[in-house]
Amino acid sequence: MRIAIEGLAARHPAAASGSLPALKPLTLTVAPGEQLAIIGPSGAGKTTLLHALACALKPATGRLLLDDIDPWKLPVSQLQTLRGQLFLAPQAPPLPPRQRVITAVLAGRLPRQSLLASMASLFYPSHIPEAQAALEKFGLAGKLWERVDRLSGGERQRVGLARALVSSASLWLVDEPLSSLDPSRAAQAIDTLTRSAREHGATLITSLHQVDVAKRFQRIIGLRDGALQFDLPSTEVTHERLAALYAQHEEELLGATANGEENTAENPHIAPLYCR
């Protein structure tokens, strides 16, 4: 999917109506099938940008074009159809605690299913091999029939990512996919995401705290205080640029944010569910 953003500004998903935009006017283009990482300190506007691209947030100013179509000029029915081509994975996936993992993964197929088929799948899951294959790629082969509330935080996060592999989306938007993963699981998850996106011909945009992982992408966007600081090939993202981007937030650049996989399933993060 081709993306064109023209002077787009947007408010944070949790912001009150009338508040100042968390994302200041931004202009950029993304080619179909391109993969890029968004970095920046907390509060930079990364999550707001992803939700705007997912058509979960209407621009405060400017416009968004997806394959040369302005989503917000479409009739509601067509907008819903377009949203079916977009996959948004929040940092803390909104997985019902008593739901089975297979049901959670197959939720990625909902935009291409009828209401009747969606309801039937709650009781008699279909496409079981497809869900199993997606879980195997994220190291969760034995979790297909587990309940979500019996998973660790890192396992829940990987289940949320596995949804992308069963979806028919042409744009994958992934918010901090490695926040609950240890280094080895993080490497596996990002390799699976990038490889699978190429296999599906999907455009992949992910926000990351881990700068070393972001440098594995060919293109990196740096945000700070809602404004674009740079849009460069990863080879040109120097230590000096990173130091300026994370000034007064050096602990994030140095990896002071938590990066260990959770071992318990209690007290999962609560995340809003943005319906497509």
Summary of the structure (lengths in Angstrom):
residues: 276
radius of gyration: 18.2
end to end distance: 17.4
largest distance: 55.3
contacts: 892
relative contact order: 0.19
helix: 38%
strand: 21%
